[in-house]
Amino acid sequence: MRTAPYLYYIALVVLLLPCAGATTVQVSSNLQAAIDATAPGDVLQVGPGVYDKIEITKSLSLIGNGATIRAGGMDACVKVLADKVNISGFLVRDGFYGISLENVTNCKISDNTVIRCTQPGIMLKFSDDNVVERNNASFNGLGGEGWYGIYLTNSNRNLIMDNAAIGNGAYGINLFPSCNNNTIKGNVLERNMYGLYMFRDCTNNLIESNIMARNTNSGVDMRFGSQDNIIVNNTITNNVVAGITLMESSGQNTIKNNVISGNSRYGIQIQSGSDSNTVIGNNISNSQTGIFLDSSGSLLYGNRMADNVIQADDRGSNTWNAAYPTGGNMWSDYLGQDKMSGPGQDAHGSDRIGDEPYKINAQSADKYPLIGNQVQPIKIIEKSIDPLSTTVGNNVAVKVKLKSKYDLGSVVVHAMDSKGVAPGGYVSMALSGDVYTGTLATALMDPGKYDLELSVGDARGNELKESLGEIEVVPRGAGTFSPSSSNGGQS
């Protein structure tokens, strides 16, 4: 059963309040000596200045006011070895670690800036039931291998909330290994290699309402035994590889109600060994591939798939819809109608579900594609062919007006015979104003009927092949009347 992280948060708030009889001590020099001299539960208010590394072995509160803690070499700036320690308001920088919690509980690290540390800015090691909130853990791990903004290892039931982890060497937030029942909420994880990275047997974590953007790999990456996690209500945009990646992580991870947009290669990629996950209610748009699955047993429905070059690539055996009438997903390029209803789509009347399945590949389909906001990446607005019938040697004028979100490449019209072969007749269309125009020369074409097929692609790789209409080419001297036809209007 999943543990509710917020219950722990409520308990932590009570535990972290200063004791009624605590003594407040003003500190302006030798912070370690002041710590050693205080009693458990005391509050140290630390004034402006630069202080050397500290180690805390008793429960107390440190409140910085213009105070900087620095360390060098292999040292941690702040090492916490006692329960119920509160640290807030400091600039912590240049250590091997910034703030390190080791085998402790019920501590609170808040409103600090932790930068330019060699490895983690903030680290929780074998530490449970702590709160890390409103810190700026950025630009850490930039030397050598590069590591973390915030790092949890073997730590459970912690609340990591409203922090910024930006521009770190590898990970904004990293959980490895065996970190369970943590809540990661409201953080900004940008311009790292990975926004959030979860590795090796991390379960029952809640990843909620974070912003994970412009990372050089993935916004969220979960690997090797990461199970029963919930990724919900996040904004995951413009990451270089993927919005969300799962690898070797089977077992009821839920990806729900996220905005996943503009990720270069994949919106979501669920790789091999990641079976039986649930993907519901996400808005997935503007990626090369919206959803990629190289695994089986997952359930995907209620997602809005818009403007991806490849909407879905299913290389396993997965289910793309819930039962009727909940239905499947909204596909922006679905061209089916909605005139029928019912589980078999065989009763008269609209039900906001497409009458025909949305085909993903030869084996997979969304049985109940949802109707709403369908938009073709490239659409024919107007078209005309003049004339529709002509003798061999005469020309045919072709015009077409197109609508597209992205820049178009070459626009070509081929004259296809009854076998679907282009026997030599084609038109390379040129843009004139907002209309593409061209002339089909029939001098080298055999008499017969031809379908004029438009072929065009855009800068994102979307392609459109669609018939503009049929012409007839007759032998010279046949006396056939050749009407001048404008096949204009909506396609």
C-alpha positions, 0 to 999 in steps of 0.5 A: 500500500502506498504511504501518503507523504503528506501525513509525514509532512504534517508530522514534520512541521510539528517536530521541527518547531523550536522548543519553547525554552530554547535559547537564542544565540547571536553569532558573528565569528567562529560558528563551529565553536558557537555550535559546540557551546550551545545546548540542544534545542538552541537557536543560533542567529548567524550574522553577515560574514564568511564562515568555515565548514561546520559539523552539527551533532546536536539538535538546534536551529541555525538561521543565517542573515547574510552568512556564507559557509565555505569549504574546500577540498573533500570537505562538506560545508555543512555536515548534519549528524543529529536529528531535528536540525533546522538550517535556513538563510545561508549561502553555502558554496565551494565544498565537496558537498554543500549540506550533507544529512547523514543518518538523521531524521526530522531535519529541515533545510530551507531557504538556502542557496547552495552553489558551486560544490563539487558533487551534491549541493544538498545530500540526504544519506540514509536519512528519513522524514526530513524537509528540504524546501525553497532552496536554490541548489544550482551550478553544482557538480560542474567539475570532473564527472558532474553530479547533483543539485539535490541527492537522496540515497537510501532515504525515505519519506522526505519532502523535497518541495519548491526548490530550484536545481538549475544548471547542475553537472548531471542531475537536478534531483537524483534518487539512488538507490532504494529511495521510497515514499518521498514527495518531490513537489513544486521544484524547478529543474532546468538546464541539467543533464536530467531534471529528475533521475531515479535509479535502482529500486526506488518505489512509491515516490510522488513526483508532482507539479514540478517544472522540468525543462531544457535539460540536455537529456530527459526531464524525468528518467526512471531506471532499473526497478523504479516501481509504483511511482506517480508522475502527475501534473508536471510541466515537462518541456523542451528537453533534448532527448525525452520528456519522460523515460522509463527503462527496466521499470515495470510495475504500475508507474503512473504518468498522469495529467502532465504537459509534455511538449517540445521534447526533441525526440520523445514525449514519453519513451517506455523502453524494454523491461518497463511493462504494465505502466499507466499513461493517462490524461497527458497533453503530449505535443511537438515531439518527433515521436509522441509516445514510444514503447518497446515494452508491453502491458501498459494502458494508455488513454485520455491523452491528447496527442497533438502535432507530433511527427510520429504520434505513437510507435508501439513495438510491444503489445499495449492497450490504447483505450479504456472501455467504452464510453471512457474511450481512448486518446485524442489524436490531432491527425485523426480523420475519421467521422463521428456519426455512430455510437455504442461499444461497437460504433454501430448505433446511430448518433454522435458520442464524441468517439470516432467511428473507426479505430485510430491505427498505430501499426499493423498490430495496435490501434486505439479502438475508441479515438476521442473527437476534438481539436483534430488538426492536420499538420498540412492541409489543402485549403483550395485546389483547382485543375484546368482543364479536366480533359485535354488532348496529348500535347496540351498543358494542364494548369494546377493550383493549390493553396496549403495551410501548415504550421511549419515551413514547407519543403518542395511541393510536387504533383504526380500524374498517377495511372490506374496502377498507382504508377507515375509514368513521367508526368509531374509538376514542380509547384512554385509559390506565387503569393499564397498559392502554389501553381504549376503546369503539367505537360502531357506531350510525353504521356499516353492517353488515359485517365490520371489521378493528380497526387499532391506530395509535400513535406514540412520542416518537422518531417510531416508529410501529406499525399492527397489526390487533387482530382482526376484528368483525362488525356485523349489522343489528338484528333479524338474530338473530345470536348475539354471543359475548363474546370475549377475544382476550387473550395474546401478540400 
